[in-house]
Amino acid sequence: MTTPTLPGHPHIAYHEGELCVEGTPVHALAQQYGTPLFVYSQASMHDALAAYQRGFAGRKVQICYAMKANSSLALLQFFARQGCGFDIVSGGELDRVLAAGGDPGKVIFSGVGKTRVEMRQALRAGIRCFNVESEAELEVLNAVALAEDSRAPVSIRVNPNVDPKTHPYISTGLKGNKFGVAHERTVAVYRHAASLPGLRVVGIDCHIGSQITEATPYLDATDRLLDLVQAIEAEGIPIHHIDFGGGLGIDYNGDTPPAADALWHQLLAKLDARGFGQREFLIEPGRSLVGNAGLCVTEILYLKPGEEKNFCIVDAAMNDLPRPAMYQAFHAIVPLQPRSDCAATKYDIVGPVCESGDWLGRDRSLAVQQGDLLAVLSAGAYCMAMSSNYNTRGRAAEVLVDGTQAQLIRTRETAADTFRNERLLP
């Protein structure tokens, strides 16, 4: 018997008592590749991207996947094949784009701390645009471009002082955040950028945060951004594209973010009303394209009852899934093969890392036994990309599922992999 899909996960469902990604039983993947194991649904990524494409139908838009969410090469290759560009924040990410076959002419380079080496690398690769985040960065980029006998295409990232109503660690558009140029300074900064011989002003950029679940912050930021475009162009500086950033949230725990196509219907209506409907737009979605496409499979090592807490100790840890430890983030956790032969008990689900902060879920009611497998859902974004080798733990393997076909896209790291670049004393 087929049961309904899990909320927010249309391509992850139980079939005859077995959790499946698309048409593939997850238990079989865990048996073949071991745990912890990340499994991604290609259909989920395709559907998430299609919602943006529907919202932009008939408009001149470039979707640039924010690859910091998940930079695994096979996923980058998938998005490149769909026509996406990429939003990068380091020279290493540019290398990944090129290795995956991405077009450097569709790359935008964000981030507050670009180095001279990274700037030269990006100029030589021929990226589309630098999203400049400070006046000091403008000066350095100008000098680097002149030394390269080039002109760097730039947009200024504006900090509109709009509250995205999200976790403070992933809020980026308030005055107290490190990102972007203050709204009040923007016109003066554009005037200065236009005067520098090594720079070529091409656009304007705004990104207010991540895991945003309401339309209002986007609409407020859009109004402030369009006010600036009018003021900048009144100075005789044309703005060729408007970059609205990313940040649209996903459903982790009953969250109700607007659908991408519905959100863009509202934003485009505002743009049309203000006479900007025919401009070229850029958008930088990340989490909303991959977050709910992925899960992490983990084995229950031990069940440890206690006076105040019961612990379900699993083989995945904070080095595999950092979001709970970093943000107190919620991920739904479900069994691969639900049981009816034991009672549900409330557990804290914790990993083997030697830290009290190594937890994946608090107070979860599960009917499980030692040796069972669990799936940590909504693990496609900011999990593998932020994973580490803490406690000399190798990074997990990754598998991409397309219907009934599953492909290994990253092999599991060995201990030798983790110290390959180290050197012993003579």
MARBAZA-526655 format. One record per residue (C-alpha): residue in one letter; x, y, z; chain. Coordinates in Angstrom, 3 decimals, padded with zeros to 6 digits. Layout:
! residues N
(r 'A', (X, Y, Z), 'A')
...
! end
This chain:
! residues 426
(r 'M', (000.000, 000.000, 000.000), 'A')
(r 'T', (001.300, 003.476, -000.883), 'A')
(r 'T', (001.093, 006.113, 001.850), 'A')
(r 'P', (001.016, 009.880, 001.206), 'A')
(r 'T', (004.203, 011.813, 000.556), 'A')
(r 'L', (005.836, 013.495, 003.507), 'A')
(r 'P', (004.918, 017.194, 003.873), 'A')
(r 'G', (007.224, 019.334, 001.767), 'A')
(r 'H', (008.780, 016.275, 000.114), 'A')
(r 'P', (006.657, 015.262, -002.897), 'A')
(r 'H', (009.283, 012.820, -004.204), 'A')
(r 'I', (010.045, 011.191, -000.840), 'A')
(r 'A', (007.339, 008.806, 000.357), 'A')
(r 'Y', (006.606, 005.461, 001.987), 'A')
(r 'H', (005.758, 002.631, -000.401), 'A')
(r 'E', (004.580, -000.588, 001.214), 'A')
(r 'G', (006.228, 000.309, 004.505), 'A')
(r 'E', (009.528, 001.401, 002.935), 'A')
(r 'L', (010.818, 004.958, 002.600), 'A')
(r 'C', (011.658, 005.684, -001.040), 'A')
(r 'V', (013.246, 008.565, -002.915), 'A')
(r 'E', (011.336, 008.682, -006.187), 'A')
(r 'G', (011.183, 004.994, -007.186), 'A')
(r 'T', (014.217, 003.865, -005.183), 'A')
(r 'P', (014.074, 002.278, -001.693), 'A')
(r 'V', (016.454, 004.178, 000.581), 'A')
(r 'H', (017.218, 001.083, 002.675), 'A')
(r 'A', (018.784, -000.593, -000.349), 'A')
(r 'L', (020.998, 002.434, -000.944), 'A')
(r 'A', (022.166, 002.362, 002.675), 'A')
(r 'Q', (022.992, -001.331, 002.378), 'A')
(r 'Q', (025.002, -000.701, -000.779), 'A')
(r 'Y', (026.841, 002.491, 000.186), 'A')
(r 'G', (026.816, 002.502, 003.997), 'A')
(r 'T', (025.883, 005.258, 006.431), 'A')
(r 'P', (025.875, 008.152, 006.994), 'A')
(r 'L', (024.669, 008.656, 003.435), 'A')
(r 'F', (023.217, 011.667, 001.639), 'A')
(r 'V', (020.560, 010.870, -000.961), 'A')
(r 'Y', (019.177, 013.490, -003.363), 'A')
(r 'S', (016.115, 013.491, -005.603), 'A')
(r 'Q', (016.748, 014.882, -009.085), 'A')
(r 'A', (013.004, 015.285, -009.645), 'A')
(r 'S', (012.751, 017.467, -006.525), 'A')
(r 'M', (015.473, 019.789, -007.822), 'A')
(r 'H', (013.848, 019.903, -011.245), 'A')
(r 'D', (010.441, 020.781, -009.785), 'A')
(r 'A', (011.884, 023.486, -007.517), 'A')
(r 'L', (013.717, 025.083, -010.443), 'A')
(r 'A', (010.627, 024.825, -012.646), 'A')
(r 'A', (008.646, 026.924, -010.139), 'A')
(r 'Y', (011.112, 029.786, -010.620), 'A')
(r 'Q', (011.046, 029.334, -014.387), 'A')
(r 'R', (007.235, 029.500, -014.407), 'A')
(r 'G', (007.329, 032.678, -012.336), 'A')
(r 'F', (009.722, 034.285, -014.816), 'A')
(r 'A', (007.989, 033.166, -018.028), 'A')
(r 'G', (008.277, 035.851, -020.691), 'A')
(r 'R', (010.850, 037.877, -018.743), 'A')
(r 'K', (014.565, 038.395, -019.274), 'A')
(r 'V', (015.947, 036.550, -016.254), 'A')
(r 'Q', (019.102, 034.663, -015.339), 'A')
(r 'I', (018.761, 032.183, -012.467), 'A')
(r 'C', (022.103, 031.841, -010.662), 'A')
(r 'Y', (022.154, 028.886, -008.264), 'A')
(r 'A', (023.690, 029.945, -004.933), 'A')
(r 'M', (026.091, 027.048, -004.740), 'A')
(r 'K', (027.094, 027.597, -001.119), 'A')
(r 'A', (023.905, 025.658, -000.315), 'A')
(r 'N', (025.350, 022.498, -001.858), 'A')
(r 'S', (028.397, 022.540, -004.123), 'A')
(r 'S', (028.644, 018.846, -005.032), 'A')
(r 'L', (029.828, 018.654, -008.629), 'A')
(r 'A', (027.011, 016.463, -009.943), 'A')
(r 'L', (024.399, 018.894, -008.586), 'A')
(r 'L', (026.218, 021.829, -010.191), 'A')
(r 'Q', (026.322, 019.875, -013.442), 'A')
(r 'F', (022.568, 019.285, -013.228), 'A')
(r 'F', (021.826, 022.998, -012.794), 'A')
(r 'A', (024.281, 024.003, -015.529), 'A')
(r 'R', (022.482, 021.655, -017.916), 'A')
(r 'Q', (019.209, 023.400, -017.023), 'A')
(r 'G', (020.687, 026.730, -018.145), 'A')
(r 'C', (021.472, 028.106, -014.695), 'A')
(r 'G', (024.308, 030.388, -013.829), 'A')
(r 'F', (025.963, 030.370, -010.417), 'A')
(r 'D', (026.339, 032.680, -007.450), 'A')
(r 'I', (029.793, 032.044, -005.972), 'A')
(r 'V', (031.539, 033.335, -002.845), 'A')
(r 'S', (035.104, 032.059, -003.315), 'A')
(r 'G', (037.703, 031.176, -005.905), 'A')
(r 'G', (037.276, 027.541, -004.954), 'A')
(r 'E', (033.611, 027.713, -005.870), 'A')
(r 'L', (034.567, 029.165, -009.254), 'A')
(r 'D', (036.878, 026.197, -009.771), 'A')
(r 'R', (033.957, 023.894, -008.970), 'A')
(r 'V', (031.692, 025.637, -011.483), 'A')
(r 'L', (034.288, 025.203, -014.215), 'A')
(r 'A', (034.936, 021.569, -013.250), 'A')
(r 'A', (031.180, 020.896, -013.538), 'A')
(r 'G', (030.969, 022.462, -017.002), 'A')
(r 'G', (029.317, 025.705, -015.903), 'A')
(r 'D', (029.534, 028.858, -018.023), 'A')
(r 'P', (031.751, 031.502, -016.344), 'A')
(r 'G', (029.821, 034.139, -018.283), 'A')
(r 'K', (026.817, 033.276, -016.082), 'A')
(r 'V', (028.733, 033.538, -012.783), 'A')
(r 'I', (028.264, 036.330, -010.245), 'A')
(r 'F', (030.848, 036.665, -007.465), 'A')
(r 'S', (029.435, 037.694, -004.074), 'A')
(r 'G', (031.033, 037.843, -000.627), 'A')
(r 'V', (032.559, 040.491, 001.629), 'A')
(r 'G', (036.159, 039.255, 001.578), 'A')
(r 'K', (037.289, 038.637, -001.991), 'A')
(r 'T', (041.076, 038.462, -002.240), 'A')
(r 'R', (043.227, 039.925, -005.009), 'A')
(r 'V', (044.060, 036.387, -006.130), 'A')
(r 'E', (040.355, 035.540, -006.397), 'A')
(r 'M', (039.635, 038.759, -008.268), 'A')
(r 'R', (042.350, 037.991, -010.844), 'A')
(r 'Q', (041.095, 034.424, -011.174), 'A')
(r 'A', (037.525, 035.618, -011.825), 'A')
(r 'L', (038.591, 038.302, -014.301), 'A')
(r 'R', (040.661, 035.812, -016.282), 'A')
(r 'A', (037.777, 033.326, -016.288), 'A')
(r 'G', (035.438, 035.989, -017.687), 'A')
(r 'I', (032.709, 035.993, -015.046), 'A')
(r 'R', (029.554, 038.003, -015.598), 'A')
(r 'C', (029.700, 040.298, -012.573), 'A')
(r 'F', (031.271, 041.073, -009.196), 'A')
(r 'N', (028.742, 041.909, -006.486), 'A')
(r 'V', (030.850, 044.454, -004.590), 'A')
(r 'E', (030.152, 044.733, -000.861), 'A')
(r 'S', (032.239, 047.703, 000.330), 'A')
(r 'E', (033.906, 050.903, -000.837), 'A')
(r 'A', (037.315, 049.457, 000.022), 'A')
(r 'E', (036.607, 046.465, -002.225), 'A')
(r 'L', (035.845, 048.829, -005.128), 'A')
(r 'E', (039.327, 050.338, -004.839), 'A')
(r 'V', (041.087, 046.967, -004.728), 'A')
(r 'L', (039.061, 045.536, -007.619), 'A')
(r 'N', (039.803, 048.635, -009.691), 'A')
(r 'A', (043.538, 048.235, -009.076), 'A')
(r 'V', (043.479, 044.515, -009.884), 'A')
(r 'A', (041.491, 045.095, -013.101), 'A')
(r 'L', (043.872, 047.817, -014.278), 'A')
(r 'A', (046.857, 045.552, -013.594), 'A')
(r 'E', (045.125, 042.910, -015.731), 'A')
(r 'D', (044.448, 045.481, -018.473), 'A')
(r 'S', (040.763, 044.812, -017.957), 'A')
(r 'R', (037.550, 046.434, -016.734), 'A')
(r 'A', (035.698, 044.544, -014.033), 'A')
(r 'P', (031.890, 044.385, -014.420), 'A')
(r 'V', (030.366, 045.376, -011.079), 'A')
(r 'S', (027.126, 045.742, -009.248), 'A')
(r 'I', (026.917, 047.121, -005.721), 'A')
(r 'R', (025.273, 044.994, -003.083), 'A')
(r 'V', (022.883, 047.231, -001.194), 'A')
(r 'N', (021.990, 046.706, 002.442), 'A')
(r 'P', (018.381, 047.956, 002.513), 'A')
(r 'N', (017.932, 047.632, 006.317), 'A')
(r 'V', (014.944, 045.291, 005.866), 'A')
(r 'D', (014.218, 042.652, 008.524), 'A')
(r 'P', (013.899, 039.247, 006.797), 'A')
(r 'K', (012.358, 037.718, 009.970), 'A')
(r 'T', (014.715, 034.765, 010.039), 'A')
(r 'H', (017.490, 033.409, 012.285), 'A')
(r 'P', (019.967, 036.205, 013.145), 'A')
(r 'Y', (022.911, 034.159, 011.840), 'A')
(r 'I', (021.386, 034.065, 008.349), 'A')
(r 'S', (019.984, 037.597, 008.275), 'A')
(r 'T', (022.061, 039.735, 005.914), 'A')
(r 'G', (020.080, 042.890, 005.122), 'A')
(r 'L', (020.040, 044.828, 008.408), 'A')
(r 'K', (022.301, 047.734, 009.414), 'A')
(r 'G', (024.091, 045.543, 011.944), 'A')
(r 'N', (025.045, 042.898, 009.351), 'A')
(r 'K', (028.454, 042.773, 007.682), 'A')
(r 'F', (027.049, 042.584, 004.153), 'A')
(r 'G', (026.596, 045.241, 001.504), 'A')
(r 'V', (026.735, 049.026, 001.299), 'A')
(r 'A', (024.411, 051.065, 003.487), 'A')
(r 'H', (021.286, 052.246, 001.694), 'A')
(r 'E', (022.126, 055.866, 002.492), 'A')
(r 'R', (025.615, 055.587, 000.925), 'A')
(r 'T', (024.604, 053.756, -002.237), 'A')
(r 'V', (024.259, 056.652, -004.704), 'A')
(r 'A', (027.597, 058.140, -003.658), 'A')
(r 'V', (029.286, 054.747, -003.972), 'A')
(r 'Y', (027.861, 054.278, -007.479), 'A')
(r 'R', (029.076, 057.733, -008.432), 'A')
(r 'H', (032.573, 056.783, -007.282), 'A')
(r 'A', (032.452, 053.351, -008.987), 'A')
(r 'A', (031.506, 054.971, -012.290), 'A')
(r 'S', (034.566, 057.232, -012.035), 'A')
(r 'L', (037.074, 054.375, -011.632), 'A')
(r 'P', (038.725, 053.393, -014.943), 'A')
(r 'G', (039.055, 049.712, -014.072), 'A')
(r 'L', (035.354, 049.211, -013.354), 'A')
(r 'R', (032.229, 048.995, -015.487), 'A')
(r 'V', (028.905, 049.427, -013.661), 'A')
(r 'V', (026.389, 046.867, -014.912), 'A')
(r 'G', (023.811, 046.318, -012.178), 'A')
(r 'I', (022.594, 046.520, -008.600), 'A')
(r 'D', (022.266, 043.699, -006.072), 'A')
(r 'C', (020.337, 043.049, -002.871), 'A')
(r 'H', (020.172, 039.971, -000.632), 'A')
(r 'I', (018.458, 040.227, 002.741), 'A')
(r 'G', (018.912, 036.763, 004.233), 'A')
(r 'S', (018.089, 033.074, 004.102), 'A')
(r 'Q', (015.158, 030.814, 005.048), 'A')
(r 'I', (012.685, 033.654, 004.503), 'A')
(r 'T', (009.111, 032.416, 004.789), 'A')
(r 'E', (007.108, 035.596, 004.080), 'A')
(r 'A', (006.707, 037.727, 000.973), 'A')
(r 'T', (006.647, 041.062, 002.822), 'A')
(r 'P', (010.433, 041.412, 003.339), 'A')
(r 'Y', (011.009, 040.834, -000.383), 'A')
(r 'L', (008.394, 043.413, -001.329), 'A')
(r 'D', (009.817, 045.971, 001.094), 'A')
(r 'A', (013.377, 045.399, -000.169), 'A')
(r 'T', (012.186, 045.664, -003.776), 'A')
(r 'D', (010.673, 049.084, -003.170), 'A')
(r 'R', (013.891, 050.345, -001.579), 'A')
(r 'L', (015.988, 048.866, -004.375), 'A')
(r 'L', (013.886, 050.457, -007.129), 'A')
(r 'D', (014.068, 053.826, -005.366), 'A')
(r 'L', (017.852, 053.526, -005.567), 'A')
(r 'V', (017.829, 052.535, -009.243), 'A')
(r 'Q', (015.890, 055.696, -010.029), 'A')
(r 'A', (018.285, 057.824, -007.994), 'A')
(r 'I', (021.397, 056.243, -009.534), 'A')
(r 'E', (020.127, 056.597, -013.093), 'A')
(r 'A', (019.260, 060.220, -012.373), 'A')
(r 'E', (023.033, 060.633, -011.911), 'A')
(r 'G', (023.555, 059.394, -015.477), 'A')
(r 'I', (024.687, 055.898, -014.439), 'A')
(r 'P', (022.644, 053.210, -016.256), 'A')
(r 'I', (021.710, 050.055, -014.348), 'A')
(r 'H', (021.455, 047.177, -016.813), 'A')
(r 'H', (020.321, 044.419, -014.462), 'A')
(r 'I', (018.634, 044.178, -011.074), 'A')
(r 'D', (019.715, 041.261, -008.848), 'A')
(r 'F', (017.196, 040.393, -006.131), 'A')
(r 'G', (019.365, 037.798, -004.382), 'A')
(r 'G', (017.820, 034.633, -002.986), 'A')
(r 'G', (016.848, 033.436, 000.463), 'A')
(r 'L', (013.425, 031.867, -000.120), 'A')
(r 'G', (012.812, 029.331, 002.636), 'A')
(r 'I', (011.654, 025.729, 002.601), 'A')
(r 'D', (009.368, 023.652, 004.819), 'A')
(r 'Y', (011.467, 022.239, 007.665), 'A')
(r 'N', (008.801, 022.053, 010.360), 'A')
(r 'G', (005.435, 023.253, 009.128), 'A')
(r 'D', (006.980, 026.384, 007.602), 'A')
(r 'T', (004.837, 027.933, 004.884), 'A')
(r 'P', (007.029, 029.967, 002.526), 'A')
(r 'P', (005.339, 031.239, -000.613), 'A')
(r 'A', (005.850, 029.149, -003.734), 'A')
(r 'A', (008.556, 030.594, -005.961), 'A')
(r 'D', (006.172, 031.268, -008.855), 'A')
(r 'A', (003.624, 032.920, -006.545), 'A')
(r 'L', (006.299, 035.109, -004.945), 'A')
(r 'W', (007.602, 036.256, -008.299), 'A')
(r 'H', (004.102, 037.005, -009.515), 'A')
(r 'Q', (003.843, 039.531, -006.659), 'A')
(r 'L', (007.307, 040.977, -007.214), 'A')
(r 'L', (006.885, 041.309, -010.970), 'A')
(r 'A', (003.541, 043.031, -010.488), 'A')
(r 'K', (005.331, 045.609, -008.338), 'A')
(r 'L', (008.080, 045.988, -010.948), 'A')
(r 'D', (005.531, 046.447, -013.726), 'A')
(r 'A', (003.640, 049.049, -011.701), 'A')
(r 'R', (006.838, 051.050, -011.269), 'A')
(r 'G', (007.923, 050.780, -014.903), 'A')
(r 'F', (010.757, 048.276, -014.428), 'A')
(r 'G', (009.060, 045.210, -015.873), 'A')
(r 'Q', (011.312, 044.966, -018.950), 'A')
(r 'R', (014.628, 045.137, -017.107), 'A')
(r 'E', (016.914, 042.131, -016.966), 'A')
(r 'F', (016.668, 040.385, -013.606), 'A')
(r 'L', (019.005, 038.066, -011.746), 'A')
(r 'I', (017.986, 035.799, -008.885), 'A')
(r 'E', (020.171, 033.658, -006.607), 'A')
(r 'P', (018.147, 030.742, -005.167), 'A')
(r 'G', (020.034, 028.099, -003.220), 'A')
(r 'R', (018.267, 026.358, -000.339), 'A')
(r 'S', (014.894, 026.479, -002.113), 'A')
(r 'L', (016.307, 024.451, -005.035), 'A')
(r 'V', (018.080, 021.704, -003.095), 'A')
(r 'G', (017.009, 021.758, 000.560), 'A')
(r 'N', (014.031, 019.425, 000.416), 'A')
(r 'A', (015.612, 017.325, -002.339), 'A')
(r 'G', (018.033, 015.684, 000.097), 'A')
(r 'L', (018.015, 013.411, 003.108), 'A')
(r 'C', (020.715, 011.876, 005.278), 'A')
(r 'V', (020.490, 008.203, 006.221), 'A')
(r 'T', (021.919, 007.206, 009.591), 'A')
(r 'E', (022.049, 003.988, 011.612), 'A')
(r 'I', (020.986, 003.724, 015.245), 'A')
(r 'L', (024.060, 002.519, 017.139), 'A')
(r 'Y', (022.624, 002.460, 020.660), 'A')
(r 'L', (019.494, 003.314, 022.621), 'A')
(r 'K', (020.505, 004.776, 025.975), 'A')
(r 'P', (017.736, 005.363, 028.562), 'A')
(r 'G', (018.313, 007.976, 031.270), 'A')
(r 'E', (016.587, 009.558, 034.224), 'A')
(r 'E', (015.934, 012.858, 032.454), 'A')
(r 'K', (016.540, 012.026, 028.788), 'A')
(r 'N', (016.504, 009.012, 026.533), 'A')
(r 'F', (019.210, 009.080, 023.891), 'A')
(r 'C', (019.114, 007.566, 020.431), 'A')
(r 'I', (022.774, 007.484, 019.399), 'A')
(r 'V', (023.296, 007.391, 015.640), 'A')
(r 'D', (026.323, 007.272, 013.338), 'A')
(r 'A', (025.670, 010.682, 011.747), 'A')
(r 'A', (026.959, 013.640, 013.702), 'A')
(r 'M', (027.369, 017.401, 013.810), 'A')
(r 'N', (030.232, 017.140, 011.329), 'A')
(r 'D', (027.760, 015.628, 008.807), 'A')
(r 'L', (024.722, 017.755, 009.688), 'A')
(r 'P', (025.949, 021.020, 011.273), 'A')
(r 'R', (022.692, 022.991, 011.137), 'A')
(r 'P', (021.188, 021.834, 014.481), 'A')
(r 'A', (024.417, 022.611, 016.347), 'A')
(r 'M', (024.933, 025.946, 014.560), 'A')
(r 'Y', (021.381, 027.300, 014.333), 'A')
(r 'Q', (019.348, 025.060, 016.669), 'A')
(r 'A', (017.714, 024.072, 013.389), 'A')
(r 'F', (014.873, 021.567, 013.124), 'A')
(r 'H', (015.040, 018.630, 010.708), 'A')
(r 'A', (012.249, 016.062, 010.582), 'A')
(r 'I', (013.618, 012.576, 011.365), 'A')
(r 'V', (011.735, 009.466, 010.286), 'A')
(r 'P', (012.413, 005.704, 010.217), 'A')
(r 'L', (013.171, 004.056, 006.887), 'A')
(r 'Q', (010.989, 001.091, 007.842), 'A')
(r 'P', (008.365, 002.090, 010.455), 'A')
(r 'R', (007.805, -000.482, 013.208), 'A')
(r 'S', (004.612, -001.723, 014.812), 'A')
(r 'D', (006.306, -004.181, 017.189), 'A')
(r 'C', (007.524, -001.697, 019.821), 'A')
(r 'A', (006.191, 001.370, 021.577), 'A')
(r 'A', (007.209, 004.893, 020.635), 'A')
(r 'T', (009.606, 006.562, 023.055), 'A')
(r 'K', (010.769, 010.165, 023.226), 'A')
(r 'Y', (014.468, 010.505, 022.380), 'A')
(r 'D', (017.141, 013.078, 021.831), 'A')
(r 'I', (018.867, 011.941, 018.643), 'A')
(r 'V', (022.594, 012.471, 019.055), 'A')
(r 'G', (025.808, 011.588, 017.260), 'A')
(r 'P', (029.166, 010.123, 018.308), 'A')
(r 'V', (031.152, 013.388, 018.279), 'A')
(r 'C', (032.601, 014.342, 021.654), 'A')
(r 'E', (030.492, 017.492, 022.128), 'A')
(r 'S', (027.231, 018.065, 023.996), 'A')
(r 'G', (026.214, 020.172, 021.013), 'A')
(r 'D', (026.297, 017.083, 018.800), 'A')
(r 'W', (022.585, 016.550, 018.385), 'A')
(r 'L', (020.332, 016.139, 015.357), 'A')
(r 'G', (016.914, 016.293, 017.002), 'A')
(r 'R', (015.422, 016.946, 020.446), 'A')
(r 'D', (012.479, 015.150, 022.032), 'A')
(r 'R', (011.468, 013.062, 019.020), 'A')
(r 'S', (008.915, 010.296, 019.466), 'A')
(r 'L', (010.144, 007.178, 017.647), 'A')
(r 'A', (009.322, 003.467, 017.710), 'A')
(r 'V', (012.798, 002.105, 016.949), 'A')
(r 'Q', (015.351, -000.509, 017.927), 'A')
(r 'Q', (019.124, -000.666, 017.791), 'A')
(r 'G', (020.312, -001.209, 014.216), 'A')
(r 'D', (017.341, 000.549, 012.607), 'A')
(r 'L', (017.932, 003.236, 009.983), 'A')
(r 'L', (016.617, 006.804, 010.171), 'A')
(r 'A', (016.317, 009.530, 007.540), 'A')
(r 'V', (017.063, 013.129, 008.474), 'A')
(r 'L', (014.919, 015.102, 006.029), 'A')
(r 'S', (015.451, 018.495, 004.370), 'A')
(r 'A', (019.200, 017.825, 004.356), 'A')
(r 'G', (019.983, 018.936, 000.815), 'A')
(r 'A', (021.189, 022.424, 001.771), 'A')
(r 'Y', (023.931, 023.534, 004.147), 'A')
(r 'C', (024.709, 020.022, 005.340), 'A')
(r 'M', (027.262, 018.405, 003.016), 'A')
(r 'A', (028.507, 021.863, 002.023), 'A')
(r 'M', (029.237, 022.699, 005.691), 'A')
(r 'S', (030.407, 019.239, 006.746), 'A')
(r 'S', (033.851, 018.750, 008.269), 'A')
(r 'N', (036.351, 016.133, 009.389), 'A')
(r 'Y', (035.984, 016.924, 013.084), 'A')
(r 'N', (037.078, 013.932, 015.217), 'A')
(r 'T', (038.797, 012.649, 012.038), 'A')
(r 'R', (035.476, 011.569, 010.620), 'A')
(r 'G', (035.388, 011.141, 006.863), 'A')
(r 'R', (032.708, 012.990, 004.951), 'A')
(r 'A', (029.705, 010.910, 003.949), 'A')
(r 'A', (029.012, 009.410, 000.548), 'A')
(r 'E', (026.387, 011.017, -001.715), 'A')
(r 'V', (023.914, 009.438, -004.146), 'A')
(r 'L', (021.692, 011.116, -006.746), 'A')
(r 'V', (018.420, 009.359, -007.574), 'A')
(r 'D', (016.617, 009.741, -010.883), 'A')
(r 'G', (013.499, 007.564, -010.806), 'A')
(r 'T', (014.676, 004.010, -010.246), 'A')
(r 'Q', (018.302, 004.837, -011.106), 'A')
(r 'A', (020.777, 005.783, -008.386), 'A')
(r 'Q', (024.271, 007.090, -009.047), 'A')
(r 'L', (027.090, 007.470, -006.542), 'A')
(r 'I', (028.268, 011.085, -006.911), 'A')
(r 'R', (030.745, 011.210, -003.996), 'A')
(r 'T', (032.641, 008.332, -002.442), 'A')
(r 'R', (032.980, 008.110, 001.328), 'A')
(r 'E', (036.181, 009.642, 002.680), 'A')
(r 'T', (038.622, 007.385, 004.464), 'A')
(r 'A', (040.796, 008.371, 007.414), 'A')
(r 'A', (043.735, 008.505, 005.001), 'A')
(r 'D', (041.819, 011.047, 002.905), 'A')
(r 'T', (041.437, 013.320, 005.921), 'A')
(r 'F', (045.184, 013.604, 006.576), 'A')
(r 'R', (046.534, 013.231, 003.040), 'A')
(r 'N', (047.858, 016.815, 002.955), 'A')
(r 'E', (049.565, 016.689, 006.344), 'A')
(r 'R', (053.283, 016.100, 006.936), 'A')
(r 'L', (055.088, 014.353, 009.803), 'A')
(r 'L', (058.082, 015.940, 011.488), 'A')
(r 'P', (061.506, 014.719, 010.280), 'A')
! end
